[in-house]
């Protein structure tokens, strides 16, 4: 029994060490933490937004009149699933969606007054959440992490199921 226990513990140590060194696992863990921190801080401040909804709202706020396909590319989100995100933002009264005057198949998205108010109000909360996510790093380490993430993402962007398109893509 003792030998089995030692072998199991040794196997766990190997697995833990291995996953702690795998970039994909680390990226997934950081994503889990980032989402949990974002949701907790935004909810505590009285807002009802997910990270993807926030990204979409900010993108529509900066690009009034964009269509859903362009929005999906700007925030690197699946074109099929973006419809649900937009639906929820419309239901919350944060954006409007209307037929495009240029393309009858497209829908133009515009931020509402409530959407702008929400963006202004939630901005300091989102900034605080970012600081919380990086609290174990110095300022220069946090900047370096962001730089390295941007570099890795730019090098592999086209491999994503939802590649980033637009100015931030590279």
C-alpha positions in Angstrom: 0.0 0.0 0.0 2.8 2.4 0.8 4.5 1.7 -2.5 1.2 2.5 -4.4 0.8 5.7 -2.4 4.4 6.8 -3.2 3.9 6.0 -6.9 0.5 7.9 -7.0 2.1 11.0 -5.3 5.1 10.8 -7.6 2.8 10.7 -10.6 0.8 13.7 -9.3 4.0 15.7 -8.9 5.0 14.9 -12.5 1.6 15.9 -13.8 1.5 19.1 -11.8 5.0 20.1 -12.8 4.3 19.2 -16.5 1.1 21.3 -16.7 2.7 24.2 -14.8 5.2 24.4 -17.7 2.7 24.0 -20.6 1.8 27.4 -22.1 -1.7 26.3 -23.2 -2.5 25.1 -19.7 -1.2 28.3 -18.2 -3.1 30.4 -20.7 -6.3 28.5 -19.8 -5.7 28.9 -16.1 -5.0 32.6 -16.5 -8.2 33.0 -18.6 -10.2 31.3 -15.8 -8.8 33.7 -13.3 -9.3 36.7 -15.5 -12.9 35.9 -16.1 -13.6 35.2 -12.4 -12.0 38.4 -11.3 -13.8 40.4 -14.0 -17.2 39.0 -13.2 -16.7 39.4 -9.4 -15.5 43.0 -9.6 -18.1 44.1 -12.2 -20.9 42.5 -10.4 -19.8 44.0 -7.1 -19.9 47.4 -8.7 -23.5 46.8 -9.8 -23.0 46.0 -13.5 -24.3 43.0 -15.4 -21.6 42.4 -18.1 -19.5 39.5 -19.1 -15.9 40.1 -20.5 -17.2 39.4 -24.0 -20.1 41.7 -23.6 -17.8 44.5 -22.3 -15.4 44.0 -25.3 -18.4 44.1 -27.7 -19.9 47.2 -26.1 -16.5 49.0 -26.1 -16.0 48.1 -29.8 -19.4 49.3 -30.8 -18.9 52.5 -28.7 -15.6 53.1 -30.6 -17.0 52.1 -34.1 -20.6 53.3 -34.3 -22.6 51.7 -37.2 -20.4 48.6 -37.5 -22.0 45.3 -38.5 -21.9 42.1 -36.5 -19.3 40.4 -38.7 -16.9 43.3 -38.3 -17.6 43.4 -34.5 -16.8 39.7 -34.3 -13.5 40.3 -36.1 -12.6 43.3 -33.9 -12.9 41.3 -30.7 -11.8 38.0 -32.1 -15.1 36.3 -31.4 -16.9 33.6 -33.3 -19.2 35.1 -36.0 -22.0 32.6 -35.2 -21.9 33.2 -31.4 -21.6 37.0 -31.7 -25.4 37.2 -32.4 -26.2 36.0 -28.9 -23.8 38.6 -27.4 -25.4 41.3 -29.4 -28.9 40.1 -28.5 -28.1 40.4 -24.8 -26.6 43.9 -25.2 -29.7 45.0 -27.2 -32.0 43.4 -24.5 -30.1 45.3 -21.8 -30.6 48.6 -23.8 -26.9 49.2 -24.2 -26.8 49.0 -28.1 -29.3 49.1 -30.9 -29.3 47.0 -34.0 -30.9 48.1 -37.3 -30.8 47.1 -40.9 -27.9 48.6 -42.8 -28.6 51.2 -45.4 -25.6 49.9 -47.4 -26.2 46.1 -47.1 -29.7 44.7 -46.5 -28.2 41.5 -45.1 -26.1 43.3 -42.5 -27.2 44.9 -39.2 -25.6 48.1 -38.0 -24.8 48.4 -34.3 -24.9 51.7 -32.4 -24.3 52.3 -28.7 -27.1 53.9 -26.7 -26.9 56.6 -24.1 -27.3 53.9 -21.4 -24.4 52.0 -23.1 -22.1 55.0 -23.0 -23.1 55.6 -19.4 -22.3 52.0 -18.6 -18.9 52.1 -20.4 -17.9 55.3 -18.4 -19.1 53.8 -15.1 -17.5 50.4 -15.6 -14.2 51.6 -17.0 -12.5 52.1 -13.5 -13.9 48.7 -12.4 -12.4 47.0 -15.5 -9.0 48.8 -14.8 -9.1 47.6 -11.2 -9.9 44.0 -12.3 -6.8 44.1 -14.6 -4.6 45.3 -11.7 -6.0 42.4 -9.6 -5.2 39.9 -12.3 -1.6 41.1 -12.4 -1.2 41.7 -8.7 1.7 39.2 -8.4 3.8 41.1 -11.0 5.7 44.4 -10.8 4.7 47.1 -13.3 7.5 46.2 -15.7 6.7 42.5 -15.4 3.0 43.2 -16.2 4.0 45.3 -19.2 6.3 42.5 -20.3 3.6 39.9 -19.9 1.2 42.0 -22.0 3.9 42.5 -24.7 4.7 38.8 -24.8 1.0 37.8 -25.0 0.5 40.3 -27.9 3.5 38.9 -29.7 2.5 35.3 -29.3 -1.1 36.1 -30.3 0.0 38.0 -33.4 2.2 35.1 -34.4 -0.6 32.6 -34.2 -3.7 34.7 -34.9 -4.6 32.9 -38.1 -4.7 29.6 -36.3 -7.6 30.7 -34.2 -11.2 29.7 -34.9 -12.0 33.4 -34.4 -9.0 35.3 -35.6 -8.7 39.0 -34.7 -9.3 41.3 -37.7 -8.7 45.0 -37.8 -6.2 47.5 -36.5 -5.2 45.4 -33.4 -4.6 42.2 -35.5 -1.0 43.0 -36.2 
